[in-house]
Amino acid sequence: MVVADRSVAAVPLDLELHFNGVLLIRDPVVVQALVRTHRAWWDTGDNLTRHTVPGAVPAHLQPVLLTLLAGLTDETAATRLGMSGRTYSRRVGELLTDLGTTSRFRAGAEAARRGWV
């Protein structure tokens, strides 16, 4: 979600693929409610994308894992996933941390051991 001047909010129609369009909201009451909701979640410090089943690959990291297993370069993988190179690198780092390794090769082996692939 993007809020501009607390008067317009842009909410993606698809939370996984942001390039599928956005809903522009100009109603001041709705925009204010979205801002308050965002603040409430921000204050809790809860990461909404990380609610997963214990022992399973986090949903937001599944596509990253698949691009690593396919052997794509970071630039190609980021483009295919519709994210910036920096976001892709952060997610690779998060995946490596979740798998308890710093090596991409070892991450693939650990993901296979866990049955993620």
C-alpha positions in Angstrom: 0.0 0.0 0.0 1.1 3.5 -0.8 -0.4 6.6 0.8 0.3 10.0 -0.7 -0.3 13.2 1.4 -2.8 11.2 3.5 -5.4 11.9 0.8 -4.9 9.0 -1.7 -4.1 5.4 -1.1 -2.9 2.9 -3.7 -3.6 -0.8 -2.8 -2.3 -3.6 -5.0 -5.0 -5.8 -6.5 -2.6 -8.8 -6.1 -0.3 -8.9 -3.1 2.1 -11.3 -4.8 2.3 -9.6 -8.2 2.2 -5.9 -7.7 2.3 -5.1 -11.5 -1.3 -6.6 -11.8 -2.8 -3.2 -11.0 -3.8 -1.1 -8.0 -6.9 0.2 -6.5 -6.8 4.0 -6.0 -8.8 5.1 -2.9 -9.6 8.8 -2.5 -12.3 8.7 0.1 -10.7 10.5 3.1 -12.4 8.2 5.7 -11.1 5.0 4.0 -7.6 6.5 3.6 -7.5 7.5 7.2 -8.7 4.0 8.3 -5.9 2.4 6.1 -3.3 4.8 7.7 -4.5 3.8 11.2 -4.4 0.1 10.4 -0.9 0.4 9.0 0.2 2.2 12.1 -1.3 -0.4 14.4 0.4 -3.2 12.6 3.7 -1.3 12.5 3.5 -0.7 16.2 3.1 -4.4 16.9 6.2 -5.2 15.0 4.5 -8.2 13.5 5.7 -9.2 10.0 2.5 -10.0 8.1 4.4 -11.9 5.4 6.0 -14.4 7.8 2.9 -16.1 9.1 3.6 -19.7 8.0 3.2 -23.2 9.0 6.2 -24.3 11.2 8.6 -26.4 9.2 7.4 -25.2 5.8 9.1 -22.8 3.5 7.6 -19.2 4.0 5.2 -18.4 1.2 7.0 -15.2 0.2 10.3 -17.1 -0.1 9.0 -20.0 -2.2 9.5 -18.2 -5.5 13.0 -17.1 -4.5 13.9 -20.7 -3.6 12.7 -21.9 -7.0 14.7 -19.3 -8.8 17.8 -20.3 -6.9 17.2 -24.0 -7.7 16.7 -23.1 -11.4 20.2 -21.5 -11.4 19.0 -18.1 -12.5 21.3 -15.1 -12.0 20.1 -12.6 -9.4 19.2 -10.0 -12.0 17.2 -12.5 -14.1 15.4 -13.9 -11.1 14.5 -10.5 -9.7 13.1 -9.5 -13.1 11.1 -12.7 -13.4 9.7 -12.2 -9.9 8.8 -8.6 -10.6 10.9 -7.2 -7.7 14.0 -5.0 -7.4 17.5 -6.5 -7.2 17.8 -5.3 -3.7 14.5 -6.9 -2.6 15.6 -10.1 -4.2 18.9 -10.0 -2.4 17.2 -9.4 0.9 14.9 -12.3 0.4 17.8 -14.6 -0.6 19.5 -13.5 2.6 16.3 -14.2 4.6 16.0 -17.7 3.0 19.6 -18.5 3.8 19.1 -17.4 7.4 15.9 -19.5 7.7 17.9 -22.5 6.4 20.8 -21.8 8.8 23.5 -21.3 6.2 25.4 -18.7 4.3 26.1 -20.8 1.2 23.6 -21.0 -1.7 24.7 -24.5 -2.4 24.2 -25.6 1.2 20.8 -23.8 1.2 19.7 -26.0 -1.7 20.9 -29.1 0.1 19.1 -28.1 3.3 15.9 -27.2 1.4 16.0 -30.7 -0.1 16.6 -32.3 3.2 13.6 -30.5 4.7 11.4 -31.6 1.8 10.9 -28.0 0.6 11.8 -29.1 -3.0 
